[in-house]
Each structure stands twice: as structure tokens, then as C-alpha cells.
Amino acid sequence: MIGINTQQIALGGGCHWCTEAVFQSLKGVEKVEQGYVAATGEYSSFSEAVIVSFSAETISLQTLIEIHLYTHKSTSNHSMRTKYRSAIYTFSEAQQKEAKSSIEKLQKDFTQNLVTQVLSFSEFKASREAIQNYYQKNPNKPFCETFINPKLKLLLKQFSDHVTEDTFNHLSNT
């Protein structure tokens, strides 16, 4: 159930299965919608992403952005950036300012330049039902063990205060 003080942010970077699993593992995240996001202007093509509905009283936008930057290749301008745009899609000017400020502050923690863009959200298309909640449905599939578990283990190591008990218990058994 979504609370009345819930905010939304859309995040893209890598495979939306990975991004979805990361943000579903966090306290204060009320809902994660997996799919494809388009921005306004020159970035109006759809790219894999998630919309995260969260309680800012429990987890801040800056923390979500920091986790996002650490859990995808936010410094790599690889050839698949059209499909996997490294982006924070904002829903307001205030969010846009906060996201830009967060990236500037966090840049010092990375040896390479962050390529993550702050873009204005335009449109969302949900993934087909069969692949939504992919990690929750398939935690033992090779893709999940190879690509998602390392991201979740990084969450436990660097952001343990924000990880749900279910995620902590699951990863303790892997």
C-alpha cells in the first residue's frame, strides 16, 4: 500500500531486473515498477528503468541516488547506453535540483567521472507481467546469482542500515 507522503523517482542504469531487485530490497521503498522510461527532449526514446515509490521519512532521495550510483556502471559510457541509460528521471524541478546536487557531492567518491544524467520524466511502459519481480520469482537462476546477488551483497556491505530483513536473511543463506 502506498502512503500519502510517498514520493517517486525513476532510475535507469543497467538491466531493469537488477535495478528492480536492488530497490525492492530497501526499507522505505513501498513499490518498484519495472519497465521502460522515456525523458523529455533528446532522450525521449525508451530505456530500461524502474519507478521507485518511497517514503522520504524512511529513506532519502540522496540515499536512493547514492545506492543507484554504486549498483550499476555509473561511470561507464558503454555502447549499450541507449537501452541501459544511466539516468535519474525526476518528477519535479525540486527533485531535479536535488538529484544534480547529489551527483555533484558523490562524484568525489568515484575515481572516474559519473555519466549518470538527470532527466525530466516523460513516460513509462511497464514490463510484461512474466518478467516483473524477476529476482523475487527466480533467485536461484544463473542470471540472478551472477548479476543480482553481487549487487545485493554490496548493499549489505555499504548500506546495511537500509536493507530489509528479508533481503538480509536471504543473502545470509547464499
BALOBA-1460 file (C-alpha; in Angstrom, 3 decimals):
// residues 174
<rec num="1" residu="m" x="0.000" y="0.000" z="0.000"/>
<rec num="2" residu="i" x="1.323" y="3.419" z="-0.983"/>
<rec num="3" residu="g" x="1.389" y="6.045" z="1.775"/>
<rec num="4" residu="i" x="0.173" y="9.636" z="1.475"/>
<rec num="5" residu="n" x="3.707" y="11.006" z="1.935"/>
<rec num="6" residu="t" x="5.104" y="8.811" z="-0.809"/>
<rec num="7" residu="q" x="7.411" y="10.280" z="-3.440"/>
<rec num="8" residu="q" x="8.500" y="8.806" z="-6.762"/>
<rec num="9" residu="i" x="11.770" y="8.787" z="-8.678"/>
<rec num="10" residu="a" x="12.653" y="6.800" z="-11.795"/>
<rec num="11" residu="l" x="16.091" y="5.214" z="-12.110"/>
<rec num="12" residu="g" x="17.834" y="3.564" z="-15.031"/>
<rec num="13" residu="g" x="21.298" y="2.174" z="-15.413"/>
<rec num="14" residu="g" x="21.518" y="-1.466" z="-16.226"/>
<rec num="15" residu="c" x="19.125" y="-4.300" z="-16.655"/>
<rec num="16" residu="h" x="15.818" y="-3.440" z="-15.028"/>
<rec num="17" residu="w" x="15.771" y="-6.867" z="-13.336"/>
<rec num="18" residu="c" x="18.859" y="-5.814" z="-11.400"/>
<rec num="19" residu="t" x="17.612" y="-2.306" z="-10.633"/>
<rec num="20" residu="e" x="14.236" y="-3.663" z="-9.539"/>
<rec num="21" residu="a" x="15.838" y="-6.183" z="-7.135"/>
<rec num="22" residu="v" x="18.129" y="-3.574" z="-5.598"/>
<rec num="23" residu="f" x="15.349" y="-1.133" z="-4.788"/>
<rec num="24" residu="q" x="12.881" y="-3.823" z="-3.667"/>
<rec num="25" residu="s" x="15.476" y="-4.676" z="-1.002"/>
<rec num="26" residu="l" x="15.356" y="-1.313" z="0.748"/>
<rec num="27" residu="k" x="13.477" y="-0.119" z="3.808"/>
<rec num="28" residu="g" x="11.192" y="2.773" z="2.944"/>
<rec num="29" residu="v" x="10.639" y="1.649" z="-0.635"/>
<rec num="30" residu="e" x="6.937" y="0.985" z="-0.951"/>
<rec num="31" residu="k" x="6.751" y="-0.079" z="-4.601"/>
<rec num="32" residu="v" x="9.047" y="-0.684" z="-7.573"/>
<rec num="33" residu="e" x="7.600" y="-0.662" z="-11.079"/>
<rec num="34" residu="q" x="9.824" y="-2.292" z="-13.678"/>
<rec num="35" residu="g" x="9.708" y="-1.232" z="-17.299"/>
<rec num="36" residu="y" x="10.857" y="1.372" z="-19.765"/>
<rec num="37" residu="v" x="11.150" y="5.116" z="-19.163"/>
<rec num="38" residu="a" x="11.402" y="7.987" z="-21.604"/>
<rec num="39" residu="a" x="12.525" y="11.501" z="-20.776"/>
<rec num="40" residu="t" x="11.676" y="14.761" z="-22.430"/>
<rec num="41" residu="g" x="13.691" y="16.215" z="-25.300"/>
<rec num="42" residu="e" x="16.548" y="14.338" z="-26.941"/>
<rec num="43" residu="y" x="16.206" y="11.389" z="-24.525"/>
<rec num="44" residu="s" x="12.611" y="10.589" z="-25.476"/>
<rec num="45" residu="s" x="13.455" y="7.027" z="-26.551"/>
<rec num="46" residu="f" x="12.576" y="4.350" z="-24.009"/>
<rec num="47" residu="s" x="15.309" y="2.817" z="-21.852"/>
<rec num="48" residu="e" x="15.141" y="0.088" z="-19.188"/>
<rec num="49" residu="a" x="14.369" y="1.603" z="-15.795"/>
<rec num="50" residu="v" x="12.217" y="1.412" z="-12.686"/>
<rec num="51" residu="i" x="9.922" y="3.821" z="-10.905"/>
<rec num="52" residu="v" x="10.592" y="3.755" z="-7.174"/>
<rec num="53" residu="s" x="7.827" y="4.877" z="-4.796"/>
<rec num="54" residu="f" x="9.372" y="5.660" z="-1.422"/>
<rec num="55" residu="s" x="8.795" y="7.236" z="1.948"/>
<rec num="56" residu="a" x="11.213" y="10.155" z="2.271"/>
<rec num="57" residu="e" x="10.731" y="9.897" z="6.045"/>
<rec num="58" residu="t" x="12.392" y="6.458" z="5.960"/>
<rec num="59" residu="i" x="14.895" y="6.763" z="3.091"/>
<rec num="60" residu="s" x="16.084" y="9.986" z="1.486"/>
<rec num="61" residu="l" x="16.288" y="10.726" z="-2.213"/>
<rec num="62" residu="q" x="20.036" y="11.309" z="-1.768"/>
<rec num="63" residu="t" x="20.459" y="7.794" z="-0.293"/>
<rec num="64" residu="l" x="18.479" y="6.276" z="-3.176"/>
<rec num="65" residu="i" x="20.691" y="8.127" z="-5.658"/>
<rec num="66" residu="e" x="23.858" y="7.028" z="-3.869"/>
<rec num="67" residu="i" x="22.710" y="3.392" z="-3.917"/>
<rec num="68" residu="h" x="21.807" y="3.740" z="-7.589"/>
<rec num="69" residu="l" x="25.264" y="5.070" z="-8.490"/>
<rec num="70" residu="y" x="27.013" y="2.206" z="-6.680"/>
<rec num="71" residu="t" x="24.826" y="-0.599" z="-8.038"/>
<rec num="72" residu="h" x="25.236" y="-0.040" z="-11.768"/>
<rec num="73" residu="k" x="28.072" y="1.027" z="-14.061"/>
<rec num="74" residu="s" x="27.518" y="4.736" z="-13.425"/>
<rec num="75" residu="t" x="30.982" y="5.681" z="-14.735"/>
<rec num="76" residu="s" x="30.897" y="3.593" z="-17.912"/>
<rec num="77" residu="n" x="29.752" y="5.152" z="-21.174"/>
<rec num="78" residu="h" x="29.428" y="1.757" z="-22.892"/>
<rec num="79" residu="s" x="27.814" y="1.021" z="-26.251"/>
<rec num="80" residu="m" x="24.506" y="-0.157" z="-24.709"/>
<rec num="81" residu="r" x="23.673" y="3.216" z="-23.099"/>
<rec num="82" residu="t" x="20.634" y="3.696" z="-25.336"/>
<rec num="83" residu="k" x="18.984" y="0.550" z="-23.937"/>
<rec num="84" residu="y" x="20.534" y="0.978" z="-20.473"/>
<rec num="85" residu="r" x="20.665" y="4.759" z="-19.995"/>
<rec num="86" residu="s" x="22.373" y="5.756" z="-16.751"/>
<rec num="87" residu="a" x="19.801" y="8.228" z="-15.515"/>
<rec num="88" residu="i" x="17.744" y="9.677" z="-12.730"/>
<rec num="89" residu="y" x="14.343" y="10.654" z="-14.093"/>
<rec num="90" residu="t" x="12.821" y="13.399" z="-11.972"/>
<rec num="91" residu="f" x="9.182" y="14.353" z="-11.483"/>
<rec num="92" residu="s" x="9.721" y="17.989" z="-10.382"/>
<rec num="93" residu="e" x="12.191" y="20.869" z="-10.510"/>
<rec num="94" residu="a" x="12.959" y="20.385" z="-6.814"/>
<rec num="95" residu="q" x="13.852" y="16.730" z="-7.430"/>
<rec num="96" residu="q" x="15.962" y="17.723" z="-10.416"/>
<rec num="97" residu="k" x="17.975" y="20.200" z="-8.314"/>
<rec num="98" residu="e" x="18.411" y="17.663" z="-5.508"/>
<rec num="99" residu="a" x="19.489" y="14.919" z="-7.916"/>
<rec num="100" residu="k" x="22.055" y="17.160" z="-9.628"/>
<rec num="101" residu="s" x="23.383" y="18.301" z="-6.257"/>
<rec num="102" residu="s" x="23.625" y="14.694" z="-5.026"/>
<rec num="103" residu="i" x="25.605" y="13.619" z="-8.091"/>
<rec num="104" residu="e" x="27.988" y="16.568" z="-7.665"/>
<rec num="105" residu="k" x="28.551" y="15.698" z="-3.984"/>
<rec num="106" residu="l" x="29.029" y="11.980" z="-4.684"/>
<rec num="107" residu="q" x="31.417" y="12.461" z="-7.616"/>
<rec num="108" residu="k" x="34.323" y="12.759" z="-5.143"/>
<rec num="109" residu="d" x="33.721" y="9.138" z="-4.083"/>
<rec num="110" residu="f" x="34.361" y="7.833" z="-7.629"/>
<rec num="111" residu="t" x="37.725" y="7.777" z="-9.391"/>
<rec num="112" residu="q" x="36.096" y="8.149" z="-12.842"/>
<rec num="113" residu="n" x="33.511" y="10.691" z="-13.937"/>
<rec num="114" residu="l" x="29.898" y="9.742" z="-13.360"/>
<rec num="115" residu="v" x="27.946" y="9.533" z="-16.633"/>
<rec num="116" residu="t" x="24.548" y="9.426" z="-14.916"/>
<rec num="117" residu="q" x="22.224" y="12.045" z="-16.337"/>
<rec num="118" residu="v" x="19.427" y="13.878" z="-14.559"/>
<rec num="119" residu="l" x="16.470" y="13.968" z="-16.939"/>
<rec num="120" residu="s" x="12.835" y="15.031" z="-16.739"/>
<rec num="121" residu="f" x="10.463" y="12.059" z="-16.648"/>
<rec num="122" residu="s" x="8.065" y="11.872" z="-19.578"/>
<rec num="123" residu="e" x="6.532" y="8.407" z="-19.973"/>
<rec num="124" residu="f" x="6.560" y="4.871" z="-18.573"/>
<rec num="125" residu="k" x="5.704" y="1.495" z="-20.108"/>
<rec num="126" residu="a" x="5.547" y="-1.438" z="-17.701"/>
<rec num="127" residu="s" x="7.377" y="-4.673" z="-18.488"/>
<rec num="128" residu="r" x="5.231" y="-7.664" z="-19.288"/>
<rec num="129" residu="e" x="3.962" y="-9.444" z="-16.178"/>
<rec num="130" residu="a" x="6.091" y="-12.561" z="-16.789"/>
<rec num="131" residu="i" x="9.342" y="-10.680" z="-16.090"/>
<rec num="132" residu="q" x="8.186" y="-8.353" z="-13.307"/>
<rec num="133" residu="n" x="9.554" y="-9.150" z="-9.838"/>
<rec num="134" residu="y" x="12.131" y="-11.247" z="-11.645"/>
<rec num="135" residu="y" x="14.532" y="-11.742" z="-8.745"/>
<rec num="136" residu="q" x="11.755" y="-12.493" z="-6.246"/>
<rec num="137" residu="k" x="10.403" y="-15.197" z="-8.584"/>
<rec num="138" residu="n" x="13.801" y="-16.595" z="-9.664"/>
<rec num="139" residu="p" x="16.503" y="-16.005" z="-7.004"/>
<rec num="140" residu="n" x="18.375" y="-19.192" z="-7.895"/>
<rec num="141" residu="k" x="18.512" y="-18.648" z="-11.672"/>
<rec num="142" residu="p" x="22.064" y="-18.227" z="-13.010"/>
<rec num="143" residu="f" x="21.368" y="-14.615" z="-14.092"/>
<rec num="144" residu="c" x="20.293" y="-13.700" z="-10.567"/>
<rec num="145" residu="e" x="23.225" y="-15.451" z="-8.924"/>
<rec num="146" residu="t" x="25.720" y="-13.919" z="-11.365"/>
<rec num="147" residu="f" x="24.442" y="-10.344" z="-11.697"/>
<rec num="148" residu="i" x="21.927" y="-9.508" z="-8.975"/>
<rec num="149" residu="n" x="23.379" y="-11.235" z="-5.883"/>
<rec num="150" residu="p" x="26.664" y="-9.262" z="-6.086"/>
<rec num="151" residu="k" x="24.676" y="-6.003" z="-6.147"/>
<rec num="152" residu="l" x="22.618" y="-7.098" z="-3.157"/>
<rec num="153" residu="k" x="25.770" y="-8.132" z="-1.288"/>
<rec num="154" residu="l" x="27.212" y="-4.673" z="-1.990"/>
<rec num="155" residu="l" x="24.024" y="-3.241" z="-0.459"/>
<rec num="156" residu="l" x="24.591" y="-5.306" z="2.675"/>
<rec num="157" residu="k" x="28.212" y="-4.203" z="2.892"/>
<rec num="158" residu="q" x="27.791" y="-0.481" z="2.191"/>
<rec num="159" residu="f" x="24.153" y="0.272" z="3.027"/>
<rec num="160" residu="s" x="23.156" y="-2.345" z="5.622"/>
<rec num="161" residu="d" x="21.066" y="0.147" z="7.635"/>
<rec num="162" residu="h" x="18.737" y="0.457" z="4.655"/>
<rec num="163" residu="v" x="18.364" y="-3.223" z="3.697"/>
<rec num="164" residu="t" x="15.184" y="-5.078" z="4.596"/>
<rec num="165" residu="e" x="15.370" y="-8.036" z="6.966"/>
<rec num="166" residu="d" x="14.086" y="-10.387" z="4.233"/>
<rec num="167" residu="t" x="16.976" y="-9.448" z="1.940"/>
<rec num="168" residu="f" x="19.475" y="-9.778" z="4.765"/>
<rec num="169" residu="n" x="18.143" y="-13.244" z="5.657"/>
<rec num="170" residu="h" x="18.107" y="-14.410" z="2.022"/>
<rec num="171" residu="l" x="21.674" y="-13.306" z="1.363"/>
<rec num="172" residu="s" x="22.930" y="-14.810" z="4.591"/>
<rec num="173" residu="n" x="21.896" y="-18.196" z="3.174"/>
<rec num="174" residu="t" x="23.679" y="-17.774" z="-0.186"/>
